[in-house]
Structure formats: C-alpha cells, structure tokens
Amino acid sequence: MTSQKHTRITYPKGKQELHQQMLELPKSYNVIALSKVNKVRATQLMKIRKKFHKEIIIKVIKNRVTQKAFEKISDVQGIDKLSSQLEGQCALMFTNINP
C-alpha cells in the first residue's frame, strides 16, 4: 500500500477570486497595512469601512490564501515580511494615503 499525497486540482471559485485580488491589490496601492482583528467586532470593522470607503480597501481573507498569493509576488517591496506576520485573524488594508 503506497501513500499518495492528495493534491487538489481545482479550488472553489470564491477562493480563486480572493487569491487573484491578493495578487493585484498590493501592486495597485502604495501602502499595505496589516492589523490583527482578534476580538474586534464586525460592527466596529464596518464603521471603519464606511468611514474610509473611498480611501482604504479592507480585506479579511484566510491567511493561507493570502500567503500563497504573496509567494507569487516578488516585485512588491516588503511583501515577504508582511506574509510572515500573517497569524491569527488579520485584516489587510490597501491605500494610497500617506501613512
């Protein structure tokens, strides 16, 4: 009996779309911020999204999907350091506002 590693051939459409967004967003914005959102209520996050909806894109995506996308991006400065910080519940914020 040989053990074979199961590899998935296709991924759910939703995950594919999120993966594609994580490939494109870092290239489109000058500033990427990572925030831990442990114990942050959804209503609090929604208030921030509403207040800054024109200036900031906030994404809360599974860390593994984000890490796989970031592995493919080498031309964005500091993306590898950001990827290594993805632990727990995280929100990524993309903006062109000067931090």
C-alpha angles and dihedrals in degrees: 000000000000123000116229125193110238111230121187114234099194131027128209113277092241093056091046090054092048090048090052091050090052089053094051106035098063090054093049100051133057097213128048118183127190119207129182108229101189109145092005110135120231090238090059092050091048091054090054091047092051094046095050101026093128097045107035135042112207119197127183105191134159109278095232093055090050093046092051090052093046090052088064094050113080101152096067111090115238096005092125092055090048091050091054090056094059103114129133121354109345137177122203119209122198122194146142092220114120106253 
